[in-house]
Amino acid sequence: MGILCDERILPVEYYPVSLDIRKKRCVVVGGGDVAERKVERLLACGAEVSVVGMELTSTLDALARDKKICHIVDTYKREYIEGAFLVIGATDDDEVNGQVATDSRWNNIWVNIVDDPARCDFIVPSVLRQGDLTIAISTGGKSPALAKQIREELETKFGPEYGILLMIMGMIREKITARGAPSDMNKKLFESVLNSHILDCIRNRDWEQVKTIIEDTVGESLDVEVLSGGRHAVCR
């Protein structure tokens, strides 16, 4: 797979990027299980999702009835993607998927055709999320199964404690940068926290020790509380 340039075929080198799709219109063509997974991920990221298809899975149907997605009850037509930020083709009809790709590119809309990298402007990696930590694994479209396997292996190493750690580090960063000290000095403080045993303390829910580590290394007070139904850190 590649593009023709100066009589040479250049291999695809994907540019990794994280998109802010909040409030942006995203269209999924297809209403089956694959489309359902794509829709759920788009909704989780704040997109305004339209789904084109005569039939939907029970989950997608419930989302449509709850007005969480817009269901266009019809076969695919070019007009349904007009004004979209991105389009995902997730039907089991190769001809329809091909038309979705052609129309999207004609309208300068980013398009992804499931399991068909040659027709994609972007591919979707396998993603591990723990709070604000996002680890994306891509095989360039060659083996989604391998990407999934690697993600599952990483899940055993990067647990929920990393999400809590990132939240704490973000609040520490606000405190430290407000001092106006040189960046090299700030960097050493951040590294001191990360090189401590703070991660083990978070895993063990030893919040008093977490506070002690922060006070000893950074010189700031940070209360960390675990609440029912969620976790948060509160700066004082």
N, C-alpha and C positions, 0 to 999 in steps of 0.2 A: 504494500500500500504506500502510495506516495503521490507527489505532484510533479507535473512536467515543467521544467524550468531550464532554458538554454540547452534543450535537447538532452537533458539528463533527468532521471527519475530521482527525486530527493525523498528520502525516507521521512515519515512523519515524526516530528519531535514535539510532543504535546507540551504546551505551556501550562504549568500547574497554577490554578487560580481559585480563590474562594469568592463566590458571587453573593452579593446582597440582593436577594430577590423579594424582599418585603414589599408588599403592595403592588408587585409587578404581575402582569397577566401572563400566565403560563398555560399552554394548551397541551393536553395529552390526548392523542388519537388512539382510541381503543378502550375497551371497558372490561378487560379480563383481569386475571390475577397479576400479570406483570404490570399492567396499567395501574392497578390498585397500589402496588408497592411504590411506583413512581409518584402517584398522587399523594400518598401519605408523607413521603419525604418532602415534597414541595410544600405541602401544608405546614409541616413542622418548621419549615424555614420562612413561613410568613407570606407565601405567594398567594395570589388570587388565581384559582385553578378552574379552567374549563375543560370538560371531558366530552369528546365527540364519540358517539357510538350508539347503536340501536339498543344494546343491552348492557347492563352493568352487573358487576358482582354484588352480592348482598351488602357488602361493606360500602362500596361506592354508591349504591342506591340509597343507603341510609344517610350518607354524607350529602347527597343531592336533596333528599327530603328535608334535612336539617339546614339546607341552604348554605352549607359549608363549601360546596363546589357548584359550578354551573354545569348542568347536564344538557348538552345539545343532542337531542334525540334525532339523529339523522346519520346517514353515511357521510363520509368525509367529503368536504368541498373546500376549495381554496379560501373562500371568504371567511371561513371559521378561524383561520389563523391570523387574519389581518390585525395588526396592532399588537401582536403578542411579543413578549420579550424573548421567550424561547419556546420551542415546540419539541415534544417527544412523540415519536411514532412507535406505538406498542401494539400493533395489530398482528394477526397471524396471516395477513395477506401481503405478500411481497410487492405486488403491484401498487397497492394502496400506500405501503410504506415508502416505496420509491417516489410516488407522487408527492407525499408529504415532504420528503427531502428536497425534491426539485422546487416545489412551491415556496418552501421556507427560504431556500437560498436565493430564489428570485426576489423575494421580499426582504432580503438581508436580515433574516431572523435566524438566530442560533438554533440548530436542529440536532437532535440525537435520535437515531434509529436503533432500537434495542437489538443487540447481537449482530450489528452490521456496521462495523467501524468505518468502512469505506464511504458510507453515506452520512457520517457524523461530522459536525463541526466541533463537537466536544464529546468526550466520553465520561461516564460517571464512575469514579473509583469506589472500591469497597471502603467503608468508613467506620472507624472506631471513634466514638465520642465519650468523653468523661468530662462533663461540665463544659468549660471553654477549651479543653484539650481536644483537638481534632487530628487524627492520624489517618491519612488517606493512602490506600494501597492500590496501585494501578499496574496492570501488565500490558498496557498499550492496546487493550482489547483482545489480546491473544489468549488469555485464560482467566476468565472471571472466577472459575472454580479455584484456581491457585490463589488469586487475590483474597477470596473468602477464607481459604485455609490459613493464610498468613495473618489475616485479621483476627481469626479465632485464636491463633497462637499468641498474638499480642494482647488479647483481652485477658489472658492469664497473668500478664506482667503489669499492664496498666489498668488498675482497678479504679473504683470510685474515689479512692484517696487522692488521686491525681487531680480530680476536679476540685476537691476541697483545697488542696495545696495551691492550685492556680488562683483560686479566689483569694486566699490569704496573701499570696505574692502580689496580686494586683493592688490590694489595699496597702501592703507594705511599700510598694512602688510609689503610690500617691504620697505617702508620708515622707519618704526619703527624697523624692524629686522636689518636694516643696521646700526643702532646706536650701536648695540652690548650690549644693556642693558639686565639685567636678565630677564628670561622668565616670572617670576611672575609680574614684573613691566609692561612688554608688555601686559600681559593678562588683567591687570587692565585698560590699555588704550583702548584695544579692547572692553572691556565690557562697558566702559564709553560711547563710540560711540554708541554701540548698545542699551544702556539703555536711550539714549537721544531720542528726538522726530525726529530724522533724517529720519525715515521711512515715517512719515507723511509729512515731507517737500518734500521728493522725490515724493510721491503721488500727492502733490499739485504743483509740478514742481517749488518749491521755491529754486532755485539753490544757491542764495546768502545766504540763511539761512543754507543750507547744508554746504557751505564753511565755514561759521562762526562757526558752530558746530565742524567741523573738526579742525579748527585753535584753538578753545578754549580748546578742549579736548586733542588733539594730538600735537599741536604746529607746524603743517605742513600746507602748502598751497596746496590746491587741487582744480583745476578748473573743474567744471562739466558742460558739454555742451550737449544740445540735438540737434542733427542734423537731417535734413530731411532724412528719410529712415533708421535711426538707432540712437543708443545712445552710447556715449562713455565718458570716463573720462580721463582728461589729467593732469598729474602731472607736476608741475614746480619745 
